Amino acid sequence: MLKNTLFLTKKGSSQKLLHYILIITVTFLADSILAFWLPTYLQRTFSSAIIMGGIIACSSVVGIITDFLFPQLFPEMNEKKALNLTLFFMTIFIGLLMFSLNFPHWWVFILAVSSWGIYYEFLSFANKIYVTDHVNKKLYTNAWAEIDLGKSFAYLIGPIIASILLINGNFAVVSTSLMALLLAQLLLSFFNNGKKEDKKEKQENATIEPKIELKRWWLLAKKFWPVILLNFLITSIDATFWTSGAVFAEKIIHDFPFAIFIMPLYMAPMLIAQIILIKGDVGNHKEKKASISLIIASLLLFILGTVNIGYSLLLVTFGIGFLVSLSFPIVESLYSDLEDGMGIHKKHLIGLSSSIYSLAYIIAPITAGFVSDAFGEQKTFQYLGIIVGIMAILILTFNRKKMLIPQKEIETWKEA
């Protein structure tokens, strides 16, 4: 399918796209194996869900710091260098996890998840940079659908692979992720982005000015609040499924054995939705279409929180996964439209957008945990549906103007 992609706008562009997607798919595969295994490993090591959650949350905190510093430290970085840094910090992550198998100290895990938070943000940056630098603007949504197709495939089979490997112990899981990492590095070594860069110029431009970066983020947040809020809502749904959803499935599996398919059915429709987006044309009014998808998803979330335990759970979960997977590439395409218009300053928006993802993965699991303790995991989805629905309606109501890039303000950033 990728060979028949719409990206045949330049000679060799489809081959480059295929090569890039192979690299990130293998990288995401290594990540998905570890992401599925690590929470259980931590909980068994410390016999505490609170400690496990706190350690995992550290990765998102470090991720936000990375998002904040990246645009100032690497103002001219391309996707290949971002991928090299991704694999470098992933190597540290896997190495520390290997070390923890014999020395399971809390500080080892803190260092490990810190590396996790850094490399995941660099991977996110690489994808955003690649789309805006190498893809025709009209095809941004299609590009993100193809990237997310590879990611969804990796996160669908990663947990299955990890489950099989666990039969042979923790070392088998970590070593397999290392082999996937080495394969990704091999693929990256043959990847050519076709650009030459002046290293001296970049070193001179690399500065850290926290107050200035915060002002830039605040300006961009005021101008682009609809896409930022959509990003936060979509990620919150995803984070809640991977936390409260997984716990809910485990709790009801004795009464409803098919609950084992709740998480796979949440992920599986993403492959279908992304294939549709690859071949389709979203066109204009992207934020409106994403908002409508979220409103429908909010209704399904409300139903999921109230429906009787049975096959209807699986059907509703499939529908939510489908709508979320339709919305996410559209939102990423919106970001890419804005980043394209920002030119050399696009990495500031990339940092802001990535930080929203990390922020949602801190706030949503913690909030879901409090709601679950008070009302139960299933009711958590009911309340999430209400919040998502209200916010999506507000976006539709108040976002009547096209988002415009603050060109005058951005022009002064060189002097800042």
N, C-alpha and C positions, 0 to 999 in steps of 0.2 A: 504493500500500500504506500509506503514512504517513497518508493521509486516513482510512483505515479502522482506525486504531490503537486500542488499548485505552485510550488516555488521555482518553477523552471523559467524564471525571469532572466537569469544569466546563465551562461554556460558553466556547468560544474556546480551550480548552486545547490542542486538537489543532492549531489554526492556529499557536499560539505555539510548540509543539513543532516543527512543520514549519519555521517560520521560523528557529528556533534551529539545527536540524540543517542547514539550507541554509547558514547562516553558517559553521559549523564545517567542513562538507564542503568548501566553497570554500577556507577557510583551510588545511585539511589538503592540498588539492590543490596549493596554492602551495608548501607545505612538502615534499610528496612529490617534486615536480619538482626542487627544489633538493637534497633529501637523496640522490636518485639520482645527480645530476650532480656534486655537490661532491667526494666522495672521489676520483673519477677526475681531476677538474680539479686537485686538490691534488697528487696523485701525479705528474701530468705536469708541474706547475709546479716541484716540488722534486726530482723523480726519486728519490723515496724513500718506500717504504711505511711506514717507521717514523715519519718526520716527518708524513706524512698521518694516521696513526693517533693520534699525539700531539696534533695540532691538533684532530682530531675529538673526542678524549677531553676536551679542555678544555671543550666545551659541557656535558658531563654534570657536570663538577666545578662549573661555575658554576651549573648547575641545582640541585645539592644545596645550595649556598649560598643560592640563591633560596628553596628550600623551607624552609630554616632561618629566614630573615628574614621571609618573607611573613606568617605568622600574627601577628607582633608589629607589623609596620609597617602592615598593613591588617586590623585585627581585625574590621571590619564590612563588608568589600567584597562587592558583589554580582557576579553573573556578567557583567553588561554592562560594568562598569568593568574587570573582569579581561580581557574581550575587547578593550576599547579599548587596554589596556596590551599585550596580545598583538600587536595590529596595529601599535602604535607601535614596539615593539622589532623586529618583523618588517620594518618599513620601514627601520630602521637596518641590519639584517642585509643586506637586498637592496641598499641604498645602498652599503655597504662592499664587497659583492661586485662591484657595478658599478665601483667605484673600483679594485678589485684587477685588473680586466681590463687596465688600463694601468699600474698600479703594484702588481705582485704581490709585496709585501713580507710577511714572516712576521708582523709586528705587525698588519698590516691583517687577516689571516686570524684572528689570535687575538681581535681585537676583534669580528670578524664572528661567529665561533662562540660567543663569550660572549653576544652578543645573541640568538643562536639558542637557547642554553641557557635564557636568561631567558624568551623569549616562549613556548617550548614548555611551560615550567612554568606560566606564567600561563594558557595554554590548558587545561592539565590541571585547574588550580584552577577555571576557569570551568565546565567540565563537571561537576565534583563538586558545586560550589555549586548549579548549576542543578537537578540531580537531587534533591538534598535539600530545596531550597526550593520546587520547583514540581511534584513528582511524588508521587503517592500511594505510601506505603511498600510496599504490596503489589506495586507495579509497578516497583520499582527495577531488577530484572533485565531486564524488558522495555525500560525506558528505556535502559539501558546497551547492550542489543543494538541498538537503533535508532541510538544515537550511534556505536557501533562499525561499524554497517553503512555509514554515511556515510564513516567513516574508512577502512574497508577498500576501499570503492569508489574513494576518492581515491588510496590507495596502490597500487591495481591499475592505474589508468589513468595515474597520474603518471609512472612510469618509461617507459611507452610514449610519452607526449607528449614527454618529455625526449629520448628516443632519436631521435624524428623531428626535433625542433628542432635537435639537435646537427649535423645536416647543414648548417645555416646558421650554425653557430658558437655560441660561448658567450654572446654578447650576446643571441641569440634566446631562449636558455633563461632567462636572468635577467630579461629584459624581459617574457616571458610570465608568469613568476611574479609580477612586479609588477602586471600586469593582473589576475591572480586576486586579489591583495591588495586592489586598488582595488574590485573587485566585492564582496569580503567587507566592506569598509568601508561601501560603499553599502548593503548589506543590513543591516548593524548600525545604521546611522543611522535606520532605520525600525523597529528592534526596541524594544519597550517591555516592561520586566520588571514594571511595575505597582507599583514600590516607591519610596517617597521616603525619603531618608536625611538625617540631621543631620551635616553635614560637620564642624562644630565639635567634636562629641562624638568623632568618629573621630580628629581631630587630637590631642586630649588623650590618647586611649588608645594612640597609636602610640609604642611604646617598644621599645628593643632590649636584651634581657637574655639573653645567650647561655647562661649557666649555668642559668638557670631553664628556658629552652626545652629544653636537653639533658635536664634532670631530667624534664620532661614527656614528652619522646619516650621516655625510658627506661621510665617508668611505663607508657605506652601499649604499648610493645614487649613488656613482660613480660605484660601482660594479653591482647594481641591477636596473640601470636606465630604462631598457625596461619595467619591470613590474610596476615600479613606475609611468612611463608616461602613461601606459595603464590604471592604476588605476585612474589617474587624468582625463583622457579623458572620461572614462565611467561615472565617477561621475559627470563630467561637463555636460554631456548629460542629466543625471537624474536631476540635479539641475536646468537646463534650462527648462525642461519640467514642473517641479513643481513650477516654477515662471512665466516666460514668456508664457509657454504653457497654464497655467491656465488662465492667463489674456487674451490671444488670444482667447481661447474657450469662455470666458465670453463676449468678444466684438462682436463675430460673431454669437452668439446664436440667435439673433433676425432675422438675415437673413438666418441662417442655424440652425434650432432647434436641429438637430442631433449632433451639436457641443458639446452638453452635454456629449457625449460618448467619447470625445477625451482622457481625462485622464483615464477613465476606460479601454479603448482599449489599452492604453500604458501599463497599469499594468496587464491586463488579460493574455496576451501571456507569461508572466513570469511564470505563473503556468504550462503552456504547456512545455516551454523550460526546466524548472527545472525537470519535470517528465522525459523528454528525457535523461537528464544528469544523473539522479539517476540510470537509467537502462543501460546507455551506458558507454563506456570506451573511454575517451579522448586520453589516451596514451601519447606519447612524443610530442615535438614541441608545447607546450601549448601556448607560447607567439606568435608563428606564426599563430596558429589557431585563437587566440583572435584578432590579428592584422587584419587578413582577414575579420573577422566578423565586425570589426569596419570600414574597408574600404567600405564594402557593406552598413553598417549603414550610413556612411557619404554621400553616393549617395542618400539614401532615405531622409536624412536630407535636402540635397540640393533640392530634389524634393518637399519636404514638404514646403520649403520656397518659391517655385515658382508656385506650382500647383493652379489651380482655386479652390475657395471654393466650396466644394461639398463632395460627398461620397468618392472621391479619398483621401481626407484628412484622413478619418478614416482608409482606407486600408493601407496607408503609415505609419500612426502612429502605427498601429498594427505590421507592419514589423519591425519598429525601436525598439519597445518594445521587440519583440522576439529576435532580434540580441543582444541587450544590456543584456538581461537576459541569453543568452548563454555565453556571454563574461565574465560577472562578476564572476560566480563560477569558471571559468577557471583561472582567475587572482588570486582569493583567494586561489585556489589550488596551484598556483605557489608560493605565499607567504608561504603557509604551507610547501611546499617542502623545501624552504630555511630556514624557522624557525626550521624545524626538524633537519637540518644539523648544526644549530647554538647551539643546546643543551640548556644549562642553560642561554645563552645570547640571546635567541630568543625574549624576551620581548622588546629589543631595536629595533628590526625590526618591531615588532607589534606596538610599539609607532610611528615609522616613517610612517608605512603604514596607520595607523589611522589618523595621522596628514595630510596626503595627501588628505584623504576624507574630512576632515574639511576645508582644504585650498581650495579645489575645490568648496565647498559650500559657501565660502566667495567670491572667484574670479568670478565664473561663473554667479551668480545672478547679481553682480554689473556690470560686462561686458555686460551681456544681457540687463540690464536696460539702459545703455548708447546707445547700438545699437538699442534697441526698440524705444527710444526717437527720434533717428535720422532717422531710416528707417522703423519702425513698427515691431510688434512682429513676424509676419510671416517671414519677411526677416531675422530676427535673426537666424532662423534655417538654412537658406541658408548659412550664414557666418560661423555658427558653423560647418556645414557639410564640408565646405572647410578646416577649421582648423583641424578638426578631421581626414579628409582624408589625408592631408599632413603629419601630425604627425604619423599616422599609417603606411604610406608608408616609412617614415624615419626609423621607428622601424624595418620593414621588410628588409630594405636596409642595415642598419648598425649593426643590431644584428645578426651576423653570427656565434658567438661563444656561447657556453653554459655558462650560468651564474654560476660562481664559488664562493664559500664562501671563504672569506679571512681568512683562518684558522690561519695563522701565527700572523696576527694582533689581531685576536680575543683572542688568547691564552694569550696575554699581558694584556687584559682587567681586569683580576683579580688583577693585581698589580696597576691599575690606580686609 
